[in-house]
Amino acid sequence: MNFVSEPTAPLPKSIEADTQPGVLDAEAVRALKARDNATNWVYFVQIYALIVAVIAGAIAANDWLTANGFGFGWIASVNIIAVLILGAAQHQFGGAIHEGTHFLLFKNRKLNELASDWLAAFPIYTSTYQFRIHHLAHHQFVNDPKRDPDIAQLKESGHWLDFPVPSIELVWGFLKRLSPLRLLRFTLFRAKYSAVGFDGHAYIDPDDQSSKWPLRVGILYAVAAPIATAETIRFGNPTIGVWILIVSTVVAITCLLLTPEKAFSQTRLAPVISHRTTMLSRVIYFAILYGTLTALTVTDTAPAWRWYTLYWVIPLFTSFPLFMMLRQWVQHGNADRGRYTNTRVFLTGPIVRYAIFPWGMDYHLPHHLMASVPHYNLKDLHGLLLRDPVYREKGVVLNGFFHSSDGPSALQALGPSYAPSQSERAYVDNAALEYAELRHASDIAAEAAASERSS
């Protein structure tokens, strides 16, 4: 069911409505769109088990190498491998948030929001709602240079390429973006767009009376408080470090409690949980995390702050954005705005799939055609859509990421030989808002009509 403030607004429109009769069986589609409150717990357990195993294994390996006289190169190698694996795990959290953004993580809306926030979004310093206003606009206005936040963000951060890109230029462009400063810039701009959007964002509410202060309080607490606490402890003042954390926590919570709800950013997408509650929840999450790290460190139980920096913060600004950038390039680079040609299907091995295409993102074309299907059913949706002769003709299926003996690989598809041969009619995916509660739905519909006309 779609909760729309204006019942007459022409949103959303389901893909079933204008697909050839008989191609999509209604019962099969309903079965594929079914959500539950159980399945995705298995995926969360797998991610957390991997994170615990990798961090524990890296720490044990470092201790063993040090005790047995191995040099810095061996220790660095272990930690580089750990950072790469943990960046992939953080990308898995991104996949979980992505499902939560589409209300697919769990059928219960509040469980969907809470699990997405506490188990995936808060650990990588974002929230489900912040990502939702960014991502649903990407879906509705996919590859629209004026309205797709993904393209706008990549261009502003300097990470979008001028597709099509020959292989040599692609390799050179990739190597240049391995710079830590460039990866940091990518992460910061991604955070900015998820938090406050951009000037062309279709979901900005013109009547928004919000303040920047709640966001600033949240950022200051999440970033400044741990740095001040950890550095004070590192320089031999554990008591002061503890008090810095306690005082900053009390101040942040008090400020947010005293801030009226209207001061929190409002958009044309209604929140499932109030913005104040979400911001308070994030502060509480970090208070628990930072308090645990501080307690372990000041009691000499473990160098927890150092481990957190090495095994979580460093991947967050290096391997995680690297995997995310590669995914965005191959999913939408060198593509047009056509319904079947704005993205692709990627058949890759398990390692690439885990690191670059988490939670069904390898079946990206079916996802963009029917965003209300959970990730674990996208492969079956692809099989169902293959009955459609238009899907078979226009949809692109790529084998392999770096190289393929059967047609182009994901990276090869970004080159001039595979540029769109003709301009397809722009596809605006209003059905991506199927489960969203909208404010000013007619204004969103007007943006959708303008996007279609701009093709």
FIVEXRO-587769 format. One record per residue (C-alpha): residue number from 1; x, y, z. Coordinates in steps of 0.2 Angstrom, whole numbers. Layout:
BEGIN
<n=NUM	px=X	py=Y	pz=Z>
...
// end
This chain:
BEGIN
<n=1	px=0	py=0	pz=0>
<n=2	px=6	py=18	pz=-4>
<n=3	px=2	py=31	pz=9>
<n=4	px=0	py=47	pz=-1>
<n=5	px=-6	py=63	pz=6>
<n=6	px=-15	py=68	pz=-10>
<n=7	px=-25	py=53	pz=-16>
<n=8	px=-27	py=60	pz=-34>
<n=9	px=-9	py=62	pz=-36>
<n=10	px=-3	py=50	pz=-51>
<n=11	px=10	py=41	pz=-40>
<n=12	px=16	py=28	pz=-40>
<n=13	px=14	py=18	pz=-56>
<n=14	px=18	py=0	pz=-56>
<n=15	px=29	py=-8	pz=-69>
<n=16	px=15	py=-21	pz=-71>
<n=17	px=3	py=-8	pz=-78>
<n=18	px=12	py=-5	pz=-94>
<n=19	px=21	py=-22	pz=-97>
<n=20	px=15	py=-32	pz=-111>
<n=21	px=-1	py=-42	pz=-106>
<n=22	px=4	py=-60	pz=-101>
<n=23	px=22	py=-57	pz=-99>
<n=24	px=22	py=-55	pz=-80>
<n=25	px=11	py=-67	pz=-70>
<n=26	px=2	py=-57	pz=-57>
<n=27	px=3	py=-71	pz=-44>
<n=28	px=22	py=-73	pz=-48>
<n=29	px=25	py=-55	pz=-46>
<n=30	px=16	py=-54	pz=-29>
<n=31	px=26	py=-69	pz=-23>
<n=32	px=42	py=-61	pz=-27>
<n=33	px=37	py=-45	pz=-19>
<n=34	px=33	py=-53	pz=-3>
<n=35	px=42	py=-47	pz=13>
<n=36	px=44	py=-55	pz=30>
<n=37	px=51	py=-52	pz=47>
<n=38	px=64	py=-66	pz=48>
<n=39	px=74	py=-69	pz=32>
<n=40	px=86	py=-55	pz=33>
<n=41	px=92	py=-59	pz=51>
<n=42	px=102	py=-73	pz=43>
<n=43	px=111	py=-60	pz=32>
<n=44	px=115	py=-49	pz=47>
<n=45	px=122	py=-63	pz=57>
<n=46	px=133	py=-68	pz=43>
<n=47	px=140	py=-50	pz=41>
<n=48	px=143	py=-48	pz=60>
<n=49	px=151	py=-65	pz=61>
<n=50	px=163	py=-61	pz=47>
<n=51	px=168	py=-44	pz=55>
<n=52	px=171	py=-52	pz=72>
<n=53	px=181	py=-66	pz=64>
<n=54	px=192	py=-54	pz=53>
<n=55	px=196	py=-42	pz=67>
<n=56	px=200	py=-56	pz=80>
<n=57	px=210	py=-65	pz=67>
<n=58	px=220	py=-49	pz=62>
<n=59	px=224	py=-45	pz=80>
<n=60	px=229	py=-63	pz=84>
<n=61	px=240	py=-63	pz=68>
<n=62	px=248	py=-47	pz=72>
<n=63	px=252	py=-53	pz=90>
<n=64	px=259	py=-69	pz=83>
<n=65	px=270	py=-60	pz=70>
<n=66	px=277	py=-48	pz=83>
<n=67	px=281	py=-62	pz=95>
<n=68	px=290	py=-72	pz=82>
<n=69	px=301	py=-57	pz=76>
<n=70	px=292	py=-54	pz=59>
<n=71	px=295	py=-37	pz=52>
<n=72	px=283	py=-23	pz=48>
<n=73	px=280	py=-29	pz=30>
<n=74	px=271	py=-44	pz=36>
<n=75	px=261	py=-35	pz=49>
<n=76	px=256	py=-22	pz=36>
<n=77	px=251	py=-36	pz=24>
<n=78	px=239	py=-43	pz=37>
<n=79	px=231	py=-27	pz=41>
<n=80	px=229	py=-22	pz=22>
<n=81	px=220	py=-38	pz=19>
<n=82	px=209	py=-35	pz=34>
<n=83	px=205	py=-17	pz=29>
<n=84	px=200	py=-24	pz=12>
<n=85	px=188	py=-37	pz=19>
<n=86	px=181	py=-25	pz=32>
<n=87	px=178	py=-12	pz=19>
<n=88	px=168	py=-25	pz=9>
<n=89	px=158	py=-29	pz=25>
<n=90	px=154	py=-11	pz=27>
<n=91	px=148	py=-11	pz=9>
<n=92	px=137	py=-26	pz=15>
<n=93	px=130	py=-14	pz=28>
<n=94	px=126	py=-2	pz=13>
<n=95	px=117	py=-16	pz=5>
<n=96	px=106	py=-19	pz=21>
<n=97	px=103	py=0	pz=22>
<n=98	px=98	py=0	pz=4>
<n=99	px=85	py=-14	pz=7>
<n=100	px=79	py=-4	pz=22>
<n=101	px=77	py=12	pz=11>
<n=102	px=65	py=2	pz=0>
<n=103	px=56	py=-4	pz=15>
<n=104	px=61	py=-22	pz=11>
<n=105	px=72	py=-27	pz=25>
<n=106	px=58	py=-32	pz=36>
<n=107	px=39	py=-31	pz=33>
<n=108	px=36	py=-22	pz=49>
<n=109	px=39	py=-4	pz=45>
<n=110	px=46	py=1	pz=62>
<n=111	px=57	py=-15	pz=63>
<n=112	px=63	py=-11	pz=46>
<n=113	px=69	py=6	pz=51>
<n=114	px=76	py=2	pz=68>
<n=115	px=86	py=-14	pz=62>
<n=116	px=92	py=-4	pz=47>
<n=117	px=98	py=10	pz=58>
<n=118	px=105	py=1	pz=73>
<n=119	px=113	py=-14	pz=64>
<n=120	px=119	py=-6	pz=48>
<n=121	px=117	py=13	pz=46>
<n=122	px=123	py=20	pz=62>
<n=123	px=139	py=9	pz=62>
<n=124	px=144	py=18	pz=45>
<n=125	px=139	py=35	pz=51>
<n=126	px=122	py=38	pz=42>
<n=127	px=104	py=34	pz=45>
<n=128	px=91	py=25	pz=34>
<n=129	px=80	py=41	pz=32>
<n=130	px=95	py=51	pz=26>
<n=131	px=100	py=38	pz=13>
<n=132	px=81	py=36	pz=8>
<n=133	px=79	py=54	pz=2>
<n=134	px=95	py=52	pz=-8>
<n=135	px=92	py=35	pz=-15>
<n=136	px=73	py=35	pz=-20>
<n=137	px=77	py=51	pz=-30>
<n=138	px=91	py=41	pz=-39>
<n=139	px=78	py=27	pz=-43>
<n=140	px=64	py=39	pz=-48>
<n=141	px=75	py=50	pz=-59>
<n=142	px=89	py=37	pz=-64>
<n=143	px=103	py=45	pz=-74>
<n=144	px=94	py=62	pz=-75>
<n=145	px=109	py=73	pz=-75>
<n=146	px=99	py=87	pz=-65>
<n=147	px=89	py=76	pz=-53>
<n=148	px=98	py=60	pz=-50>
<n=149	px=108	py=63	pz=-33>
<n=150	px=121	py=49	pz=-37>
<n=151	px=127	py=58	pz=-53>
<n=152	px=127	py=75	pz=-45>
<n=153	px=137	py=69	pz=-30>
<n=154	px=150	py=59	pz=-41>
<n=155	px=152	py=74	pz=-52>
<n=156	px=154	py=86	pz=-37>
<n=157	px=167	py=75	pz=-28>
<n=158	px=176	py=72	pz=-44>
<n=159	px=173	py=54	pz=-46>
<n=160	px=161	py=53	pz=-61>
<n=161	px=170	py=49	pz=-78>
<n=162	px=165	py=56	pz=-95>
<n=163	px=158	py=40	pz=-101>
<n=164	px=161	py=31	pz=-113>
<n=165	px=179	py=29	pz=-106>
<n=166	px=193	py=19	pz=-116>
<n=167	px=202	py=5	pz=-106>
<n=168	px=218	py=15	pz=-103>
<n=169	px=208	py=31	pz=-97>
<n=170	px=198	py=20	pz=-86>
<n=171	px=213	py=12	pz=-78>
<n=172	px=221	py=29	pz=-76>
<n=173	px=206	py=36	pz=-69>
<n=174	px=204	py=22	pz=-56>
<n=175	px=222	py=23	pz=-51>
<n=176	px=221	py=42	pz=-48>
<n=177	px=206	py=39	pz=-37>
<n=178	px=215	py=27	pz=-25>
<n=179	px=223	py=42	pz=-17>
<n=180	px=217	py=43	pz=1>
<n=181	px=213	py=61	pz=-1>
<n=182	px=201	py=57	pz=-16>
<n=183	px=193	py=43	pz=-6>
<n=184	px=191	py=54	pz=9>
<n=185	px=183	py=67	pz=-3>
<n=186	px=171	py=54	pz=-10>
<n=187	px=166	py=49	pz=7>
<n=188	px=163	py=67	pz=13>
<n=189	px=153	py=71	pz=-2>
<n=190	px=142	py=55	pz=0>
<n=191	px=139	py=60	pz=18>
<n=192	px=134	py=78	pz=13>
<n=193	px=122	py=72	pz=-1>
<n=194	px=114	py=59	pz=11>
<n=195	px=112	py=72	pz=25>
<n=196	px=107	py=88	pz=16>
<n=197	px=104	py=83	pz=-2>
<n=198	px=108	py=96	pz=-16>
<n=199	px=100	py=111	pz=-24>
<n=200	px=91	py=101	pz=-38>
<n=201	px=84	py=88	pz=-26>
<n=202	px=66	py=84	pz=-31>
<n=203	px=61	py=79	pz=-13>
<n=204	px=66	py=96	pz=-5>
<n=205	px=51	py=103	pz=4>
<n=206	px=49	py=122	pz=0>
<n=207	px=40	py=125	pz=16>
<n=208	px=54	py=117	pz=26>
<n=209	px=58	py=128	pz=42>
<n=210	px=72	py=117	pz=49>
<n=211	px=88	py=123	pz=57>
<n=212	px=106	py=116	pz=53>
<n=213	px=109	py=115	pz=72>
<n=214	px=102	py=97	pz=75>
<n=215	px=113	py=91	pz=61>
<n=216	px=128	py=100	pz=67>
<n=217	px=126	py=93	pz=85>
<n=218	px=125	py=76	pz=78>
<n=219	px=140	py=77	pz=68>
<n=220	px=150	py=86	pz=81>
<n=221	px=146	py=72	pz=93>
<n=222	px=149	py=58	pz=81>
<n=223	px=166	py=65	pz=75>
<n=224	px=173	py=77	pz=87>
<n=225	px=169	py=68	pz=104>
<n=226	px=178	py=52	pz=100>
<n=227	px=193	py=61	pz=93>
<n=228	px=195	py=72	pz=109>
<n=229	px=192	py=57	pz=120>
<n=230	px=204	py=45	pz=111>
<n=231	px=218	py=58	pz=109>
<n=232	px=216	py=64	pz=127>
<n=233	px=218	py=46	pz=133>
<n=234	px=232	py=43	pz=121>
<n=235	px=242	py=57	pz=129>
<n=236	px=240	py=50	pz=146>
<n=237	px=225	py=59	pz=153>
<n=238	px=212	py=45	pz=154>
<n=239	px=201	py=53	pz=168>
<n=240	px=199	py=69	pz=157>
<n=241	px=195	py=58	pz=142>
<n=242	px=181	py=50	pz=151>
<n=243	px=174	py=66	pz=157>
<n=244	px=175	py=73	pz=139>
<n=245	px=164	py=59	pz=133>
<n=246	px=152	py=60	pz=147>
<n=247	px=149	py=79	pz=146>
<n=248	px=148	py=79	pz=127>
<n=249	px=135	py=65	pz=128>
<n=250	px=125	py=74	pz=140>
<n=251	px=126	py=90	pz=131>
<n=252	px=121	py=82	pz=114>
<n=253	px=106	py=73	pz=121>
<n=254	px=100	py=89	pz=130>
<n=255	px=102	py=99	pz=115>
<n=256	px=92	py=87	pz=104>
<n=257	px=78	py=85	pz=118>
<n=258	px=76	py=104	pz=119>
<n=259	px=75	py=106	pz=100>
<n=260	px=57	py=106	pz=92>
<n=261	px=53	py=93	pz=79>
<n=262	px=50	py=107	pz=66>
<n=263	px=69	py=111	pz=68>
<n=264	px=74	py=95	pz=60>
<n=265	px=75	py=94	pz=41>
<n=266	px=59	py=90	pz=33>
<n=267	px=57	py=83	pz=15>
<n=268	px=43	py=77	pz=4>
<n=269	px=46	py=60	pz=11>
<n=270	px=38	py=57	pz=28>
<n=271	px=49	py=48	pz=41>
<n=272	px=43	py=31	pz=49>
<n=273	px=51	py=37	pz=65>
<n=274	px=53	py=55	pz=70>
<n=275	px=69	py=64	pz=65>
<n=276	px=72	py=69	pz=83>
<n=277	px=70	py=51	pz=89>
<n=278	px=82	py=45	pz=75>
<n=279	px=95	py=58	pz=80>
<n=280	px=94	py=54	pz=98>
<n=281	px=95	py=35	pz=94>
<n=282	px=111	py=39	pz=84>
<n=283	px=119	py=48	pz=99>
<n=284	px=114	py=34	pz=111>
<n=285	px=122	py=21	pz=99>
<n=286	px=138	py=31	pz=98>
<n=287	px=138	py=34	pz=117>
<n=288	px=137	py=15	pz=120>
<n=289	px=150	py=12	pz=107>
<n=290	px=162	py=26	pz=112>
<n=291	px=159	py=22	pz=131>
<n=292	px=164	py=3	pz=128>
<n=293	px=179	py=8	pz=118>
<n=294	px=185	py=20	pz=132>
<n=295	px=181	py=8	pz=146>
<n=296	px=192	py=-6	pz=138>
<n=297	px=206	py=6	pz=134>
<n=298	px=207	py=15	pz=151>
<n=299	px=206	py=-1	pz=161>
<n=300	px=220	py=-8	pz=150>
<n=301	px=209	py=-23	pz=145>
<n=302	px=213	py=-19	pz=126>
<n=303	px=219	py=-5	pz=115>
<n=304	px=201	py=-3	pz=109>
<n=305	px=202	py=14	pz=102>
<n=306	px=217	py=10	pz=91>
<n=307	px=209	py=-6	pz=85>
<n=308	px=193	py=4	pz=81>
<n=309	px=203	py=17	pz=71>
<n=310	px=213	py=3	pz=62>
<n=311	px=199	py=-9	pz=58>
<n=312	px=184	py=2	pz=56>
<n=313	px=188	py=20	pz=53>
<n=314	px=202	py=17	pz=40>
<n=315	px=191	py=5	pz=30>
<n=316	px=177	py=17	pz=31>
<n=317	px=188	py=30	pz=21>
<n=318	px=197	py=19	pz=10>
<n=319	px=191	py=1	pz=4>
<n=320	px=173	py=5	pz=7>
<n=321	px=171	py=20	pz=-4>
<n=322	px=182	py=11	pz=-17>
<n=323	px=170	py=-3	pz=-18>
<n=324	px=155	py=9	pz=-19>
<n=325	px=163	py=19	pz=-32>
<n=326	px=167	py=4	pz=-43>
<n=327	px=149	py=-2	pz=-41>
<n=328	px=142	py=15	pz=-46>
<n=329	px=153	py=16	pz=-61>
<n=330	px=148	py=-1	pz=-69>
<n=331	px=129	py=0	pz=-64>
<n=332	px=126	py=17	pz=-72>
<n=333	px=141	py=23	pz=-81>
<n=334	px=140	py=23	pz=-100>
<n=335	px=121	py=20	pz=-99>
<n=336	px=106	py=31	pz=-105>
<n=337	px=89	py=34	pz=-97>
<n=338	px=79	py=21	pz=-105>
<n=339	px=69	py=9	pz=-95>
<n=340	px=79	py=-7	pz=-100>
<n=341	px=95	py=2	pz=-103>
<n=342	px=99	py=13	pz=-88>
<n=343	px=108	py=-1	pz=-79>
<n=344	px=113	py=-19	pz=-81>
<n=345	px=114	py=-37	pz=-74>
<n=346	px=131	py=-43	pz=-68>
<n=347	px=136	py=-61	pz=-67>
<n=348	px=152	py=-62	pz=-57>
<n=349	px=161	py=-73	pz=-44>
<n=350	px=157	py=-74	pz=-26>
<n=351	px=172	py=-62	pz=-20>
<n=352	px=167	py=-48	pz=-32>
<n=353	px=149	py=-51	pz=-28>
<n=354	px=152	py=-49	pz=-10>
<n=355	px=163	py=-34	pz=-11>
<n=356	px=155	py=-24	pz=-25>
<n=357	px=137	py=-30	pz=-27>
<n=358	px=131	py=-34	pz=-10>
<n=359	px=113	py=-39	pz=-6>
<n=360	px=107	py=-43	pz=-24>
<n=361	px=115	py=-27	pz=-32>
<n=362	px=122	py=-38	pz=-46>
<n=363	px=104	py=-40	pz=-53>
<n=364	px=103	py=-21	pz=-54>
<n=365	px=92	py=-20	pz=-70>
<n=366	px=78	py=-30	pz=-62>
<n=367	px=79	py=-20	pz=-46>
<n=368	px=77	py=-4	pz=-56>
<n=369	px=62	py=-11	pz=-65>
<n=370	px=54	py=-17	pz=-49>
<n=371	px=62	py=-9	pz=-33>
<n=372	px=49	py=-17	pz=-22>
<n=373	px=56	py=-35	pz=-24>
<n=374	px=68	py=-40	pz=-10>
<n=375	px=86	py=-44	pz=-14>
<n=376	px=84	py=-62	pz=-12>
<n=377	px=71	py=-63	pz=-25>
<n=378	px=80	py=-53	pz=-39>
<n=379	px=88	py=-67	pz=-47>
<n=380	px=70	py=-75	pz=-49>
<n=381	px=63	py=-59	pz=-55>
<n=382	px=77	py=-58	pz=-69>
<n=383	px=71	py=-76	pz=-74>
<n=384	px=53	py=-70	pz=-75>
<n=385	px=57	py=-54	pz=-85>
<n=386	px=67	py=-65	pz=-98>
<n=387	px=50	py=-70	pz=-104>
<n=388	px=48	py=-52	pz=-110>
<n=389	px=55	py=-51	pz=-128>
<n=390	px=59	py=-32	pz=-125>
<n=391	px=69	py=-36	pz=-109>
<n=392	px=78	py=-50	pz=-118>
<n=393	px=82	py=-38	pz=-132>
<n=394	px=87	py=-22	pz=-123>
<n=395	px=93	py=-28	pz=-106>
<n=396	px=112	py=-30	pz=-104>
<n=397	px=119	py=-45	pz=-95>
<n=398	px=138	py=-44	pz=-92>
<n=399	px=149	py=-59	pz=-87>
<n=400	px=164	py=-56	pz=-76>
<n=401	px=170	py=-39	pz=-69>
<n=402	px=187	py=-37	pz=-75>
<n=403	px=188	py=-49	pz=-90>
<n=404	px=175	py=-60	pz=-99>
<n=405	px=177	py=-73	pz=-113>
<n=406	px=159	py=-71	pz=-117>
<n=407	px=155	py=-54	pz=-122>
<n=408	px=160	py=-38	pz=-112>
<n=409	px=164	py=-38	pz=-94>
<n=410	px=158	py=-25	pz=-82>
<n=411	px=173	py=-13	pz=-84>
<n=412	px=174	py=-16	pz=-103>
<n=413	px=155	py=-11	pz=-105>
<n=414	px=161	py=7	pz=-100>
<n=415	px=171	py=9	pz=-116>
<n=416	px=166	py=17	pz=-133>
<n=417	px=162	py=1	pz=-141>
<n=418	px=147	py=-2	pz=-129>
<n=419	px=140	py=16	pz=-128>
<n=420	px=121	py=17	pz=-130>
<n=421	px=118	py=17	pz=-149>
<n=422	px=102	py=27	pz=-149>
<n=423	px=94	py=38	pz=-136>
<n=424	px=80	py=28	pz=-127>
<n=425	px=64	py=38	pz=-121>
<n=426	px=68	py=43	pz=-103>
<n=427	px=60	py=32	pz=-90>
<n=428	px=54	py=39	pz=-73>
<n=429	px=52	py=26	pz=-60>
<n=430	px=37	py=32	pz=-50>
<n=431	px=34	py=14	pz=-44>
<n=432	px=50	py=16	pz=-33>
<n=433	px=39	py=26	pz=-21>
<n=434	px=27	py=12	pz=-19>
<n=435	px=30	py=9	pz=0>
<n=436	px=34	py=27	pz=4>
<n=437	px=23	py=39	pz=13>
<n=438	px=23	py=55	pz=3>
<n=439	px=20	py=74	pz=7>
<n=440	px=15	py=85	pz=-7>
<n=441	px=14	py=71	pz=-19>
<n=442	px=8	py=82	pz=-33>
<n=443	px=24	py=92	pz=-32>
<n=444	px=34	py=75	pz=-34>
<n=445	px=23	py=71	pz=-49>
<n=446	px=27	py=88	pz=-57>
<n=447	px=45	py=84	pz=-55>
<n=448	px=43	py=67	pz=-63>
<n=449	px=34	py=75	pz=-78>
<n=450	px=47	py=88	pz=-80>
<n=451	px=61	py=74	pz=-80>
<n=452	px=52	py=65	pz=-93>
<n=453	px=51	py=80	pz=-104>
<n=454	px=69	py=84	pz=-102>
<n=455	px=75	py=69	pz=-111>
// end
